[in-house]
Amino acid sequence: MSHGVRTETEDEANQALAAVPQVVISDLVPEGRALVPVQTSDRLYIAVRPDAEVKQLVQELNDHIQHAYGTGLVVPYNADGETRPRPTV
């Protein structure tokens, strides 16, 4: 904790968190929709209707994920398929 003084490490951590979409429940999602993506200047929010049907929610979420990959908004990590070595247990 930095007691009001931001460090480079905290700024980097905050930037990394801002890159992660955040799911919120909102009554403002239009009737008939399960979710609506909301892009702000620093983060993507996925607003979910409180009474959303699970099947519809999953379908709409998958549609938005496909769109994000298709438009380059999301870039797959380690797209070459190689995995890093794992420790033996």
N, C-alpha and C positions, 0 to 999 in steps of 0.2 A: 504494500500500500504506500502511496506516495504523498498523502496528506495534501492534496490539491496541486501538486506539481506533477505534470504528465511526463512520463519518460518515453523514450523511443520504443522500448519494449511494449509499454501499454498502448501506444499509438498503433504499433504493428498488430497487436492482439485485437484492438478495436476494429481495425481495417479488415482483418480476417473474419471477425464476427459479422461485420456489415456485409460481407460477400455471401453469407449464408442466409437463404430465405427464412423468414419467420412466419409461422402459421398462427393466425389469430382468429377468434370467433367474433363474428360481427352480424348484428341485425340489419346492417346496411346492404348486405348481399341481396340482390334482387330475387323476388319470388320466382321459383322455377329454376334457379341456379343453385348449385351446391357450393361453388367457390368462385372467387374473382381474384386474379392476380393484381396487385397494386404496387407499381414501381414508384419509389420516392427517389430523391437525389442520392441517398446513401444506402438503400436496402430494398429488396423485394419482399413484400408481404403477400401471403396467401390468405385472403379473408374467407372464412368458412361460415356458411349459414348455420346457426345453432341447431336447426331441425333437419339438417341435410341427411338424406338417405345414404347409407354407406356405399352401396353399389354405384350410385350416381357420383358420389364424391370421389371414389377410386377412379372411375372412368374419366371424369373431368381432370383430375390430377395427372393421370397418365397422358391425357391429351396435351396439357400444358408442359409437362416434362418433354414430350416428343417435340413440341414446338420450340422449346428453349434449346434443345440440342440441334434441331434442324436449322435454326436461325443463327447459331453460333453464340447465343447468350450463355450457354453452358458448354464447356469443352471437357471431354472425358479425360480423366487422369490416367496416365499410363496406357494410352490407347493402343500401344503395340502388343498388348496382351501378356507381356512378360511380367512375372511377379517377382517381388524382392525375396531374398532368402528369409526363411522363417527359422526361429530358434527351435531346437529340439526340446521336447518336454519330457 
